[in-house]
C-alpha cells in the first residue's frame, strides 16, 4: 500500500552526500521535489545541523564510517525522525542504528552503482527495524522511480549478499589472478574471445578499474562469505573431478544434468537475458575493432 507521505515534500539529510552514491541520491530526491541537505568532510554544514533540519537522515558512508556516524548522530534524532543507511552489509549497521537512537530505523541497500542512469528495474533491499511511517515513505519513493523493492531481515540480506557479492566478486578476482599467474594479458586473449569470455573479461576489467578497498570489503567483511566460499571450493573440486579428472564423459554429463535439474525453468530465462546483453557487447566489440582496438 502506497504511503500518504509519498506526496509530501520533505527535507532529507545525506551524511556522506559528497560521495558518488550520496550524489546519486541527492539528484534522485531533488528530482522528486524534496529538499536535500548534505554534509561531508569539506562542507560547511555540520552533521548536527543537518540532523536538526532533516526529517530523514541517511548515512551514505563506508560501513565502518557509517557505524561510527550512527553512534555519534543517533542520539541527536527524535522519535519523529528516521535514521537510514545505504551500506552493503546490514546486520551490524542496522543494530548500531537501532541501539543509538529513538528515531525510526530502516536499513537500505541499493543494488546498483553510481553510474546507473536511473532506478527503473533496479533492486533495492529495505530492512525495517523500528517504525513503518518513514520506511513506507522510502519504499513508495523508490517504487515511484521504478525500483524493485524487497523487504527482508538484515541477517537474511547478509546471507544472500555472501553469494550475490562475495562469491561473485571472489570468482572475478580469482579469474584476474589466474590470468596474471599464467602471464596472459587481456589484450592477447581478446582475438580469441567468445562473446561469453569477452563478457567475463569485461567484468574483470570493471572490478579492477574501481576502488579495490570496496571489493576487498564486500568479499572479506561479510562473515557469511566463508561458508559460501567453502561450498564453492567443494563444488569446484567436484566439477573438476567429474569433467576432467576421471576421463569418463558420462560422469560429466551426469554432473551437468544434476545442476540443470536444480535450476528448473531458469535456464531458458537466463539464455534469453544473456542473449540480449551479449548482443550489446558484440556491438561494442565491433565499434572498438572499427576504431583500431582489439
BELWO-V711499 format. One record per residue. RES is the residue in one small letter. PSI is psi in radians with two decimals (* if undefined). OMEGA is omega in whole degrees, -180 to 180 (999 if undefined). BURIAL is 1 if it has 9 or more other C-alpha atoms within 8 Angstrom, else 0. Layout:
[[RES:PSI:OMEGA:BURIAL] [RES:PSI:OMEGA:BURIAL]]
This chain:
[[x:2.33:-176:0] [x:2.36:-177:0] [x:2.56:174:1] [x:-0.40:-176:0] [x:-0.26:-179:1] [x:-0.63:-175:1] [x:-0.25:-180:0] [x:2.48:176:0] [x:2.13:-174:0] [x:3.13:175:0] [x:2.19:-179:1] [x:2.28:178:1] [x:2.19:-179:1] [x:1.93:175:1] [x:2.06:-170:1] [x:0.39:-177:1] [x:-0.08:176:1] [x:-0.18:176:1] [x:3.00:-174:1] [x:-0.81:179:0] [x:-0.60:176:1] [x:-0.75:178:1] [x:-0.68:-180:1] [x:-0.81:-178:1] [x:-0.42:171:0] [x:-0.85:180:1] [x:-0.68:-179:0] [x:-0.88:-177:0] [x:-0.66:176:1] [x:-0.67:178:1] [x:-0.46:177:0] [x:0.02:175:0] [x:0.13:-179:0] [x:2.74:170:1] [x:2.39:-179:1] [x:2.15:171:1] [x:2.61:178:1] [x:2.67:176:1] [x:2.68:178:1] [x:-2.97:-176:1] [x:-0.43:-175:0] [x:0.25:180:0] [x:2.66:178:0] [x:-0.58:-180:0] [x:2.23:-180:0] [x:2.81:176:0] [x:-0.77:-177:1] [x:-0.70:179:0] [x:-0.69:177:0] [x:-0.81:180:1] [x:-0.74:-177:1] [x:-0.60:-173:0] [x:0.00:-175:0] [x:2.59:173:1] [x:-0.62:177:1] [x:2.22:178:1] [x:2.18:-177:1] [x:2.27:177:1] [x:1.84:178:1] [x:1.33:-171:1] [x:2.79:169:1] [x:2.73:-171:0] [x:-0.88:-177:1] [x:-0.74:179:0] [x:-0.63:178:0] [x:-0.68:178:1] [x:-0.78:179:1] [x:-0.74:-179:0] [x:-0.66:179:1] [x:-0.77:180:1] [x:-0.56:-177:1] [x:-0.69:-172:0] [x:-0.41:-178:1] [x:-0.79:-179:1] [x:-0.27:-178:1] [x:-0.28:-177:1] [x:2.66:179:1] [x:3.04:-179:1] [x:-0.45:-178:0] [x:-0.14:-180:0] [x:3.12:177:1] [x:2.51:174:1] [x:2.20:-177:1] [x:2.99:178:1] [x:2.90:178:1] [x:0.46:-175:1] [x:2.73:-178:1] [x:-0.33:173:0] [x:2.57:-169:1] [x:-0.52:-172:1] [x:-0.91:-176:1] [x:-0.82:-176:0] [x:-0.64:178:1] [x:-0.70:178:1] [x:-0.74:-179:0] [x:-0.73:179:1] [x:-0.78:-177:1] [x:-0.68:-177:1] [x:-0.27:-172:0] [x:-0.19:-170:1] [x:2.80:172:1] [x:-0.09:-179:1] [x:2.93:171:1] [x:2.61:-177:1] [x:2.31:176:1] [x:2.15:173:1] [x:2.58:178:1] [x:2.51:176:1] [x:1.75:173:1] [x:2.11:-175:1] [x:0.95:177:0] [x:2.94:-177:0] [x:3.05:-174:0] [x:-0.14:176:0] [x:-0.04:-180:0] [x:2.35:-174:0] [x:-0.67:-177:0] [x:3.09:-176:0] [x:-0.31:-172:1] [x:2.12:178:0] [x:0.00:-178:0] [x:2.47:177:1] [x:2.40:172:1] [x:2.26:178:1] [x:2.36:173:1] [x:2.41:176:1] [x:1.56:-179:1] [x:2.30:-177:1] [x:-0.66:178:1] [x:2.18:176:1] [x:2.72:-179:1] [x:-0.31:-173:0] [x:-0.98:-176:0] [x:-0.43:172:1] [x:-0.78:179:1] [x:-0.67:178:1] [x:-0.84:-179:1] [x:-0.76:179:1] [x:-0.75:-180:1] [x:-0.70:179:1] [x:-0.77:-180:1] [x:-0.77:180:1] [x:-0.65:178:1] [x:-0.49:177:0] [x:-0.03:178:1] [x:0.07:-179:1] [x:2.69:174:1] [x:1.84:-171:1] [x:2.26:177:1] [x:2.30:176:0] [x:2.38:-179:0] [x:3.07:178:1] [x:2.54:-179:0] [x:-0.69:-179:1] [x:-0.70:177:0] [x:-0.75:177:0] [x:-0.85:-176:1] [x:-0.58:176:1] [x:-0.73:178:1] [x:-0.65:-180:0] [x:-0.41:176:1] [x:-0.48:176:1] [x:-0.93:-173:1] [x:-0.71:180:0] [x:-0.92:-175:1] [x:-0.96:-178:1] [x:-0.75:-178:1] [x:-0.86:-179:1] [x:-0.59:176:1] [x:-0.79:-180:1] [x:-0.69:179:0] [x:-0.76:178:1] [x:-0.73:-179:1] [x:-0.66:176:0] [x:-0.77:177:1] [x:-0.74:179:1] [x:-0.64:178:0] [x:-0.75:177:0] [x:-0.70:179:1] [x:-0.77:-180:1] [x:-0.58:179:0] [x:-0.15:-179:0] [x:0.53:-178:0] [x:1.76:179:1] [x:2.52:-180:0] [x:-0.68:-179:0] [x:-0.56:180:0] [x:-0.36:-178:0] [x:-0.43:-174:1] [x:-0.68:178:1] [x:-0.32:-180:0] [x:-0.01:-169:0] [x:2.33:166:1] [x:2.89:176:0] [x:-0.69:-180:1] [x:-0.79:-179:0] [x:-0.64:177:0] [x:-0.69:178:1] [x:-0.79:180:1] [x:-0.70:180:1] [x:-0.64:177:1] [x:-0.65:179:0] [x:-0.60:174:1] [x:-0.84:179:1] [x:-0.71:-179:0] [x:-0.79:-179:0] [x:-0.86:-174:1] [x:-0.10:174:0] [x:-0.13:-174:0] [x:-3.00:-178:0] [x:1.93:-176:0] [x:-0.50:179:0] [x:-0.53:177:0] [x:-0.83:-176:0] [x:-0.59:175:1] [x:-0.68:179:1] [x:-0.71:-179:1] [x:-0.57:178:1] [x:-0.81:-168:1] [x:-0.37:-173:1] [x:-0.17:178:0] [x:1.99:-178:1] [x:-0.28:180:0] [x:-0.26:-173:1] [x:-0.60:-177:1] [x:-0.79:180:0] [x:-0.65:179:0] [x:-0.75:180:1] [x:-0.57:175:1] [x:-0.73:177:0] [x:-0.67:179:0] [x:-0.79:180:1] [x:-0.67:177:0] [x:-0.75:179:0] [x:-0.68:179:0] [x:-0.73:179:0] [x:-0.72:179:0] [x:-0.72:179:0] [x:-0.72:179:1] [x:-0.75:-180:1] [x:-0.77:-177:1] [x:-0.67:-172:1] [x:-0.44:-174:1] [x:-0.73:-165:1] [x:-0.73:-171:0] [x:-0.04:176:0] [x:0.26:-179:0] [x:1.83:-180:0] [x:-0.55:180:0] [x:-0.63:179:0] [x:-0.71:179:1] [x:-0.76:179:1] [x:-0.67:178:0] [x:-0.73:179:0] [x:-0.84:-179:1] [x:-0.66:180:0] [x:-0.65:179:0] [x:-0.68:178:0] [x:-0.76:180:0] [x:-0.70:178:1] [x:-0.71:178:0] [x:-0.69:-176:0] [x:-0.32:175:0] [x:-2.21:-177:0] [x:-0.09:-173:0] [x:-0.62:-178:0] [x:-0.69:180:1] [x:-0.73:178:0] [x:-0.78:180:0] [x:-0.64:179:0] [x:-0.80:-179:0] [x:-0.78:-179:0] [x:-0.72:-179:0] [x:-0.58:175:0] [x:-0.69:-178:0] [x:-0.83:-177:0] [x:-0.45:176:0] [x:-0.56:176:1] [x:-0.71:177:0] [x:-0.75:-179:0] [x:-0.67:179:1] [x:-0.69:176:1] [x:-0.74:179:0] [x:-0.69:178:0] [x:-0.70:179:1] [x:-0.67:178:0] [x:-0.74:179:0] [x:-0.70:-180:1] [x:-0.70:179:1] [x:-0.55:-180:0] [x:0.18:176:0] [x:0.26:178:0] [x:2.71:180:0] [x:*:999:0]]
